[in-house]
């Protein structure tokens, strides 16, 4: 079976197995709408291609004979993801099951294109030497928004060299691999959808909180990118000079008044201490901004969850969530159902891991919905 010749049903089965971890052929048929015969034929083909394994696993809570559990073969291929952030680059290597097998970060002064490409090449050589496998491609997560019909991203000023250039072509020419570029918010939402909250919430808003604030939206299990790819730019709804942006740069500035002093947001995250008195002041400053963002998201989209993630430490998310108010008129004293406010659940750097999932998602996995037999 050629990977570029996967049928929609084969991709749906792979996507289902990815999200469930292990399923029986009977469950595949039930959850995709395939016939038992079609499900068996597809699993056999995927097994022959080395994409899945079929083992013996007893069904929990059921009596009778064990059923064959279909799982992804993690060693089938690897995928790399690179995150280009304010002062730091991160790389993650994921196997075919979505497990993170290697991660690395580096503070690269200037964050120029050559510095990031050279560092990525060095890291790939090192990381793939430890775990040899075919690379499915490279995903790139970029801080910035899409610029409409033109190629490229409108990056923050500290990433000037990355502004409005064809980043996919830049990486493709250097590494001779399929490349996929998206903004940090979208890929972090993808990561959370496949490895975190998305395992129990089909629709959620992901707030990517770092030096700035952005995010992504997942609807019915899929990242919803909008007309230009910029859905989830939540801070765009805040009136300027009235509500402060709820980001970690503001926390860094407030913390510097009390101590300790950090030169960058990355250093603040590395040295984060939930006992800092500056956290209380930061929460007072940003609670209205976060309440407006979260209330608009759940009112407009009727979501399962609002996820606080990005570079935000989980302990900080847990501190600020009780201060966020979801506005509701409570007509006839009946509250409107609203989204749950939760910290991100996906492990590791969500932008780098989400970027690594881009080639896998684009090549192998489709939504676990009804398949075509």
C-alpha positions as CSV (number, residue, x, y, z in Angstrom):
1,X,0.0,0.0,0.0
2,X,1.4,3.4,-1.0
3,X,1.0,6.0,1.7
4,X,0.1,8.6,-0.9
5,X,-2.6,6.3,-2.2
6,X,-4.5,5.9,1.1
7,X,-8.2,5.9,0.6
8,X,-10.5,8.1,2.7
9,X,-11.7,5.0,4.6
10,X,-8.1,3.9,5.4
11,X,-7.3,7.4,6.6
12,X,-10.5,7.4,8.7
13,X,-9.6,4.1,10.3
14,X,-6.1,5.3,11.0
15,X,-7.5,8.5,12.6
16,X,-9.9,6.5,14.7
17,X,-7.1,4.2,16.0
18,X,-4.9,7.2,16.7
19,X,-7.5,8.8,18.9
20,X,-8.7,5.6,20.6
21,X,-5.2,4.1,21.1
22,X,-6.6,0.5,20.6
23,X,-9.8,-0.6,19.0
24,X,-11.3,-3.9,17.8
25,X,-12.4,-4.4,14.2
26,X,-15.9,-4.6,15.5
27,X,-15.6,-1.2,17.0
28,X,-14.0,0.2,13.8
29,X,-17.1,-1.0,11.9
30,X,-19.5,0.5,14.4
31,X,-17.8,3.9,14.7
32,X,-17.1,4.4,11.0
33,X,-20.1,2.9,9.4
34,X,-18.0,0.4,7.5
35,X,-19.2,-3.2,7.0
36,X,-17.4,-5.8,9.0
37,X,-16.0,-7.2,5.8
38,X,-14.7,-3.7,4.7
39,X,-13.2,-3.0,8.2
40,X,-11.4,-6.4,8.1
41,X,-10.0,-5.8,4.6
42,X,-8.8,-2.3,5.5
43,X,-7.1,-3.5,8.7
44,X,-5.4,-6.3,6.8
45,X,-4.1,-3.9,4.3
46,X,-2.8,-1.4,6.9
47,X,-1.2,-4.3,8.8
48,X,0.5,-5.5,5.7
49,X,1.8,-1.9,5.1
50,X,3.3,-1.9,8.6
51,X,1.0,0.9,9.8
52,X,-0.9,-1.0,12.4
53,X,-0.4,-4.0,14.6
54,X,-3.1,-6.5,15.5
55,X,-2.8,-8.2,18.9
56,X,-4.9,-10.0,21.5
57,X,-6.5,-7.9,24.2
58,X,-9.4,-8.7,26.5
59,X,-12.2,-6.2,26.3
60,X,-12.6,-4.5,29.7
61,X,-15.8,-5.5,31.5
62,X,-16.8,-8.1,28.9
63,X,-16.9,-11.9,29.1
64,X,-15.9,-14.3,26.4
65,X,-12.9,-14.7,24.2
66,X,-10.4,-11.8,23.8
67,X,-10.7,-9.7,20.6
68,X,-7.8,-8.6,18.4
69,X,-6.8,-5.0,19.3
70,X,-5.8,-2.8,16.4
71,X,-3.1,-0.3,17.3
72,X,-0.8,2.0,15.4
73,X,2.7,0.8,14.8
74,X,4.7,3.7,16.3
75,X,7.9,2.7,14.5
76,X,6.3,3.0,11.1
77,X,7.5,6.6,10.6
78,X,8.6,9.7,12.5
79,X,7.6,13.3,12.1
80,X,9.4,16.5,13.1
81,X,8.0,19.7,14.3
82,X,9.8,23.1,14.8
83,X,8.3,26.0,16.7
84,X,9.6,29.5,16.0
85,X,8.9,31.6,19.1
86,X,9.9,35.0,20.4
87,X,13.4,34.2,21.7
88,X,13.6,30.4,21.4
89,X,13.2,27.6,18.9
90,X,11.9,24.2,19.9
91,X,11.9,20.9,18.1
92,X,9.9,17.7,18.7
93,X,10.0,14.3,17.1
94,X,6.8,12.2,17.2
95,X,6.4,8.6,16.2
96,X,3.4,7.3,14.2
97,X,1.3,6.9,17.4
98,X,1.8,10.5,18.3
99,X,4.2,9.7,21.2
100,X,6.9,12.3,21.6
101,X,10.2,10.5,21.3
102,X,12.6,13.5,21.5
103,X,12.4,17.2,22.3
104,X,15.0,20.0,22.4
105,X,14.9,23.8,22.8
106,X,17.5,26.5,22.3
107,X,17.8,30.2,22.9
108,X,18.9,31.6,19.6
109,X,19.9,35.2,19.7
110,X,18.0,37.1,17.0
111,X,16.0,34.1,15.9
112,X,17.1,34.6,12.3
113,X,16.3,32.2,9.5
114,X,19.8,30.9,9.1
115,X,20.3,30.3,12.8
116,X,17.0,28.4,13.1
117,X,17.6,26.3,10.0
118,X,21.2,25.4,11.0
119,X,20.1,24.5,14.5
120,X,17.2,22.4,13.1
121,X,19.5,20.5,10.8
122,X,21.9,19.8,13.7
123,X,19.1,18.6,15.9
124,X,17.5,16.4,13.3
125,X,20.8,14.7,12.6
126,X,21.3,14.0,16.3
127,X,17.7,13.0,17.2
128,X,17.1,10.7,14.1
129,X,20.5,9.0,14.7
130,X,19.3,7.9,18.1
131,X,16.0,6.6,16.6
132,X,16.4,5.8,12.9
133,X,13.2,5.9,10.9
134,X,11.7,7.5,7.8
135,X,10.7,11.1,8.3
136,X,7.1,11.8,7.1
137,X,7.9,15.5,6.9
138,X,8.5,18.6,8.9
139,X,5.9,20.9,10.4
140,X,6.7,24.5,11.3
141,X,4.8,26.6,13.9
142,X,5.2,30.3,13.6
143,X,4.3,33.2,15.9
144,X,2.2,35.4,13.7
145,X,-1.0,35.7,11.6
146,X,-1.6,34.9,8.0
147,X,-1.5,37.9,5.6
148,X,-4.5,37.0,3.4
149,X,-4.0,35.7,-0.1
150,X,-0.3,36.3,-0.1
151,X,2.3,33.7,1.1
152,X,3.7,34.1,4.5
153,X,3.0,35.3,8.1
154,X,2.7,38.8,9.6
155,X,5.1,38.0,12.5
156,X,5.9,40.2,15.6
157,X,8.7,42.7,15.0
158,X,11.2,40.5,16.9
159,X,10.8,37.9,14.1
160,X,11.4,40.3,11.2
161,X,13.4,37.8,9.1
162,X,10.4,35.5,9.1
163,X,7.8,38.0,8.0
164,X,6.0,37.5,4.7
165,X,8.3,34.8,3.3
166,X,7.5,31.3,2.1
167,X,8.5,29.4,5.2
168,X,7.4,26.0,3.7
169,X,9.6,26.5,0.7
170,X,12.5,27.6,2.9
171,X,12.4,24.4,4.9
172,X,11.6,22.2,1.9
173,X,14.7,23.4,0.0
174,X,16.9,22.8,3.0
175,X,15.6,19.4,4.1
176,X,14.1,17.9,0.9
177,X,11.0,16.8,2.8
178,X,7.3,17.6,2.7
179,X,6.8,20.7,4.9
180,X,3.7,22.3,6.5
181,X,3.6,25.7,8.2
182,X,0.9,27.1,10.4
183,X,0.7,29.6,13.2
184,X,1.3,28.6,16.9
185,X,-2.3,28.8,17.9
186,X,-3.6,26.5,15.2
187,X,-0.9,23.8,15.8
188,X,-1.2,24.0,19.6
189,X,-5.0,23.5,19.2
190,X,-4.2,20.5,16.9
191,X,-1.9,19.1,19.5
192,X,-4.5,19.5,22.2
193,X,-7.2,18.0,20.0
194,X,-5.2,14.8,19.3
195,X,-3.3,14.4,22.6
196,X,-5.1,16.4,25.3
197,X,-8.5,17.8,26.0
198,X,-9.7,16.7,22.5
199,X,-9.9,13.1,23.8
200,X,-13.1,14.1,25.8
201,X,-14.1,17.5,24.2
202,X,-15.1,17.6,20.6
203,X,-15.3,21.4,20.4
204,X,-13.1,23.8,22.3
205,X,-11.3,27.1,22.2
206,X,-7.6,27.0,22.9
207,X,-6.0,30.1,24.3
208,X,-2.3,30.2,23.4
209,X,-0.8,32.4,26.1
210,X,2.9,33.2,25.8
211,X,4.7,36.5,25.2
212,X,1.5,37.5,23.4
213,X,-1.9,35.9,23.3
214,X,-3.6,34.0,20.4
215,X,-5.1,30.6,20.0
216,X,-7.0,28.2,17.9
217,X,-10.5,26.7,17.6
218,X,-11.5,23.0,17.4
219,X,-15.0,22.2,16.1
220,X,-16.2,18.6,16.0
221,X,-12.7,17.3,16.4
222,X,-11.1,19.4,13.6
223,X,-9.1,22.7,13.8
224,X,-11.3,25.4,12.3
225,X,-9.0,27.9,10.6
226,X,-11.4,30.4,9.2
227,X,-11.3,32.3,5.9
228,X,-7.6,33.2,6.1
229,X,-6.3,30.7,8.7
230,X,-6.5,33.3,11.6
231,X,-9.5,31.9,13.6
232,X,-8.7,32.0,17.2
233,X,-7.0,35.5,17.3
234,X,-8.9,36.1,20.6
235,X,-7.0,39.2,21.6
236,X,-8.3,40.9,18.5
237,X,-11.6,41.4,20.3
238,X,-10.1,43.5,23.1
239,X,-10.4,47.3,22.8
240,X,-6.9,48.7,22.7
241,X,-5.6,50.7,25.7
242,X,-8.6,49.6,27.9
243,X,-8.1,45.9,28.6
244,X,-4.5,44.6,29.0
245,X,-3.5,41.6,26.9
246,X,-3.6,38.5,29.2
247,X,-0.1,37.3,28.4
248,X,3.1,36.2,30.2
249,X,5.0,39.3,29.1
250,X,2.8,41.3,31.5
251,X,3.5,38.8,34.2
252,X,7.2,39.1,33.5
253,X,7.0,42.9,33.9
254,X,4.9,42.7,37.1
255,X,7.3,40.1,38.6
256,X,10.3,42.3,37.9
257,X,8.8,44.9,40.3
258,X,8.8,42.4,43.2
259,X,11.6,40.1,42.0
260,X,13.0,37.9,40.5
261,X,13.9,39.6,37.2
262,X,13.7,37.6,34.0
263,X,15.0,38.9,30.7
264,X,12.6,36.9,28.6
265,X,9.2,35.1,28.9
266,X,11.0,31.8,28.3
267,X,13.2,32.4,31.3
268,X,10.1,33.3,33.4
269,X,8.5,30.0,32.3
270,X,11.6,28.0,33.2
271,X,11.9,29.6,36.6
272,X,8.2,29.9,37.4
273,X,7.2,29.7,41.0
274,X,3.4,29.6,41.9
275,X,4.3,31.4,45.2
276,X,5.2,34.7,43.5
277,X,3.2,37.6,45.0
278,X,3.1,39.1,41.5
279,X,0.7,36.4,40.4
280,X,-2.2,37.9,42.4
281,X,-1.6,41.3,40.8
282,X,-1.4,39.7,37.3
283,X,-4.7,37.9,37.9
284,X,-6.4,41.2,38.9
285,X,-5.1,42.9,35.8
286,X,-6.1,40.1,33.3
287,X,-9.3,38.6,34.7
288,X,-11.6,41.0,32.8
289,X,-9.8,40.4,29.5
290,X,-9.9,36.6,30.0
291,X,-13.6,36.8,31.0
292,X,-14.5,38.8,27.8
293,X,-12.5,36.3,25.6
294,X,-13.9,33.2,27.3
295,X,-17.5,34.5,27.4
296,X,-17.5,35.5,23.7
297,X,-16.0,32.1,22.7
298,X,-18.5,30.0,24.5
299,X,-21.5,32.2,23.7
300,X,-20.7,32.4,19.9
301,X,-19.5,28.8,19.4
302,X,-21.3,26.9,22.2
303,X,-18.2,24.9,23.1
304,X,-17.4,22.0,25.4
305,X,-14.3,23.7,26.8
306,X,-12.1,26.8,27.0
307,X,-8.5,25.6,27.3
308,X,-5.7,27.8,28.8
309,X,-2.5,26.7,27.3
310,X,0.5,27.8,25.2
311,X,3.5,28.4,27.4
312,X,1.3,29.1,30.5
313,X,2.4,26.8,33.4
314,X,-0.5,24.6,34.5
315,X,-0.2,25.9,38.0
316,X,-0.8,29.5,36.7
317,X,-3.8,28.3,34.7
318,X,-5.3,26.7,37.8
319,X,-4.8,29.9,39.7
320,X,-6.5,32.2,37.2
321,X,-9.4,30.0,36.1
322,X,-11.5,30.6,39.3
323,X,-11.2,34.4,38.6
324,X,-12.6,34.1,35.0
325,X,-16.3,34.9,34.8
326,X,-18.5,33.6,32.0
327,X,-21.2,36.2,31.5
328,X,-24.8,34.9,31.4
329,X,-28.1,36.8,31.6
330,X,-29.7,33.8,33.3
331,X,-33.1,34.5,31.7
332,X,-35.9,33.2,33.9
333,X,-33.1,32.4,36.4
334,X,-32.1,29.5,34.1
335,X,-28.4,29.4,33.5
336,X,-27.2,28.9,29.9
337,X,-24.9,25.9,29.4
338,X,-21.4,27.1,29.1
339,X,-18.0,25.7,28.4
340,X,-15.7,24.2,31.0
341,X,-12.6,26.2,31.8
342,X,-9.6,23.9,32.0
343,X,-5.8,23.9,31.8
344,X,-4.2,22.3,28.7
345,X,-3.7,18.6,29.1
346,X,-1.3,17.8,26.2
347,X,2.3,17.3,27.4
348,X,5.4,19.1,26.3
349,X,5.7,22.1,24.0
350,X,2.3,22.3,22.3
351,X,3.6,24.3,19.3
352,X,6.5,22.0,18.5
353,X,4.5,18.8,19.1
354,X,1.5,20.2,17.2
355,X,3.8,21.1,14.3
356,X,5.2,17.5,14.3
357,X,1.6,16.2,14.0
358,X,0.9,18.3,10.9
359,X,2.7,15.9,8.4
360,X,1.0,12.9,10.1
361,X,-2.4,14.5,10.0
362,X,-2.0,15.7,6.4
363,X,-0.7,12.4,5.1
364,X,-2.3,9.6,7.2
365,X,-5.1,10.7,9.6
366,X,-8.7,11.8,8.8
367,X,-11.4,12.6,11.3
368,X,-13.0,9.6,13.0
369,X,-16.4,10.2,11.4
370,X,-18.4,8.1,9.0
371,X,-16.2,6.6,6.4
372,X,-16.9,5.7,2.8
373,X,-16.7,1.9,2.2
